[in-house]
Amino acid sequence: MKKTLIALMAVAAVAPAAWSQDRIYRCGNEYTNNASQAKERGCKLVEGGNVTVVQGARPGGAPAASGAPSASTSPANAPRVDTNDQRARDSDARAILEAELRKAEARQAEIAKEYNNGEPQRTALELRNPQLWMERTAELKASLARADSDVAGIKRELARLPAANR
């Protein structure tokens, strides 16, 4: 008798939560629990699982007019940076990128040397198991491609910086 009473109490406690869940309809990228609105718009019922919708900010509607400031200009209340300070920042950025470029080129040269045009030096283990050598060769090729991409990216960033004033 006690077990039956406990089971009935558990069902009674859980039942309201299950009944309170309305049907959810999906209308394109929008969700609604209004059945009449969903029927008007031809929405589909979402089955199996809960839906959580987070409201976000709506994007701006109209594009900026030709006389309006563009995204690249700073607002009127933005703090101004002294020309000398900006030159110093640009110089620091250039020095950092040049140091990174030297490191990336050194890493690229090291990988290229080890890759040896697709014929890396075989180790004793690789002589016995050619599959290991093929895997290492593929890894080296991928590493070399990444290093080439890194060097190209740093060079692009350097080209975007203002010319160095010396």
C-alpha positions in Angstrom: 0.0 0.0 0.0 2.8 2.4 0.9 4.6 1.7 -2.4 1.5 2.4 -4.4 0.9 5.7 -2.5 4.5 6.8 -3.1 4.2 6.0 -6.8 0.9 7.9 -7.1 2.4 10.9 -5.3 5.5 10.9 -7.6 3.2 10.8 -10.7 1.1 13.6 -9.3 4.2 15.7 -8.7 5.5 15.2 -12.2 2.2 15.4 -14.2 1.7 19.2 -13.9 5.1 19.8 -15.4 4.4 17.6 -18.3 1.0 19.1 -18.9 2.3 22.7 -18.8 4.6 22.1 -21.8 2.8 23.6 -24.8 3.2 22.4 -28.3 6.0 24.3 -30.1 5.8 25.1 -33.8 8.6 26.1 -36.1 8.0 28.8 -38.7 11.3 29.0 -40.7 13.8 30.4 -38.2 11.1 31.5 -35.7 9.3 29.4 -33.0 5.9 29.9 -31.6 3.5 28.1 -29.2 0.4 29.9 -30.6 -1.5 27.2 -32.5 -3.7 29.5 -34.4 -0.8 31.7 -35.6 1.2 28.5 -36.5 -1.8 27.2 -38.5 -2.1 30.5 -40.4 1.6 30.6 -41.3 1.9 26.9 -42.1 4.3 26.1 -39.3 5.5 22.6 -38.5 5.1 21.0 -35.1 8.4 20.4 -33.3 8.5 16.9 -31.8 10.9 15.2 -29.4 12.8 17.6 -27.2 12.7 21.0 -25.7 13.4 24.2 -27.6 15.3 27.1 -26.0 15.1 30.4 -27.8 17.4 33.2 -26.9 16.3 36.7 -28.0 19.1 38.6 -29.7 19.4 42.2 -31.0 17.9 42.8 -34.4 20.5 43.9 -37.0 20.3 47.5 -38.3 17.8 47.9 -41.1 18.9 50.6 -43.5 22.4 51.0 -44.8 24.3 54.1 -43.9 23.8 57.1 -46.1 26.6 58.5 -48.2 27.1 61.5 -45.8 27.0 59.3 -42.7 30.3 58.0 -41.1 31.4 54.6 -42.2 32.4 51.7 -40.0 36.1 52.6 -40.4 35.7 56.1 -38.9 35.7 56.5 -35.2 32.9 58.2 -33.3 33.2 61.8 -32.2 33.6 60.9 -28.5 36.4 58.3 -29.2 39.7 59.2 -27.5 42.3 60.7 -29.8 45.8 59.2 -30.1 48.7 61.5 -30.6 50.5 61.1 -34.0 53.8 60.2 -32.3 52.1 57.6 -30.1 50.4 56.1 -33.2 53.8 56.0 -35.0 55.3 54.3 -32.0 52.5 51.7 -31.9 52.8 51.1 -35.6 56.6 50.7 -35.2 56.1 48.2 -32.3 53.6 46.3 -34.3 56.0 46.2 -37.3 58.9 45.0 -35.1 56.7 42.2 -33.6 55.5 41.1 -37.0 59.1 41.1 -38.4 60.3 39.0 -35.4 57.4 36.6 -36.0 58.2 36.5 -39.7 61.8 35.6 -38.9 60.7 32.8 -36.6 58.2 31.5 -39.1 60.7 31.5 -42.0 63.2 29.7 -39.8 60.6 27.1 -38.9 59.7 26.8 -42.6 63.3 26.3 -43.6 63.8 23.6 -40.9 60.7 21.7 -42.0 61.7 22.0 -45.7 65.1 20.7 -44.9 63.7 17.7 -43.0 61.0 17.1 -45.7 63.8 17.0 -48.3 61.5 17.4 -51.4 59.3 14.5 -50.3 62.2 12.1 -49.4 62.9 12.6 -45.7 65.8 10.6 -44.2 64.5 7.2 -43.0 65.0 6.1 -39.4 65.9 2.5 -38.4 62.3 1.9 -37.4 61.0 3.3 -40.7 63.3 1.0 -42.6 61.5 -1.9 -41.0 58.1 -0.4 -41.3 57.6 1.7 -44.5 54.1 2.8 -43.4 55.6 4.8 -40.6 57.9 6.6 -43.1 54.9 7.4 -45.4 52.9 8.8 -42.4 55.8 11.0 -41.3 56.3 12.2 -44.9 52.6 13.2 -45.1 52.8 15.0 -41.7 55.9 16.8 -42.8 54.2 17.9 -46.1 51.2 19.2 -44.1 53.5 21.0 -41.7 55.3 22.6 -44.6 52.1 23.8 -46.1 51.0 25.3 -42.7 54.4 27.0 -42.4 54.1 28.4 -45.9 50.6 29.7 -45.0 51.9 31.3 -41.8 54.7 33.1 -43.6 52.3 34.4 -46.3 49.9 35.6 -43.6 52.5 37.5 -41.7 53.7 39.1 -44.9 50.2 40.2 -45.7 49.9 41.7 -42.2 53.2 43.5 -42.7 52.0 44.9 -46.0 48.8 46.3 -44.4 50.9 48.3 -41.9 51.9 51.9 -42.7 55.4 52.3 -44.1 58.1 52.5 -41.5 59.4 56.1 -40.9 63.1 55.9 -40.2 
